[in-house]
Amino acid sequence: MTVTGLDHVGILVADLEEAKRFLGDAMGLEVAREAELEQLGLIAAFFACGPAMIEVFQIVDADSPLRPLEDGATARLDHVAVQVDDLRATREELDAHGVRTIEVGDGEEPTSAGGNLNYWTDADSSAGVIYQLIEKGAG
């Protein structure tokens, strides 16, 4: 397993348009891409920020498998995404260390989004943080 770099930081927001205005207008960041991920019930925008990105996303489907914002919350740092060279080997190595992955889809196969394969760690088994593991161009 080799972690090859930081990909992005994911921030769950209550209002995606407000977050986009802040990052674009106030911070001067450029939108690199936008996405709608039906399997996760969310819409997202990715802003280029040096060699990594900032992802802001909003849950738009009440049946989303993702943990929603707490009542009254407007945002939450949700996950840190890192790129890995071999996603399945990474999962096996993390499994050996007792790290569990979050069940998305069938939980056995990684999810595919934007041409990449992904797993997410269960924060309870990865020092309190959800890590998105990404193998670029594999999906």
PyMOL commands that set and color helices and strands:
alter all, ss='L'
color gray80, all
select helices_A, chain A and resi 16-26+38-40+87-96+123-125
alter helices_A, ss='H'
color red, helices_A
select strands_A, chain A and resi 3-13+31-37+42-49+52-59+75-84+111-113+116-120+131-135
alter strands_A, ss='S'
color yellow, strands_A
deselect
rebuild
show_as cartoon
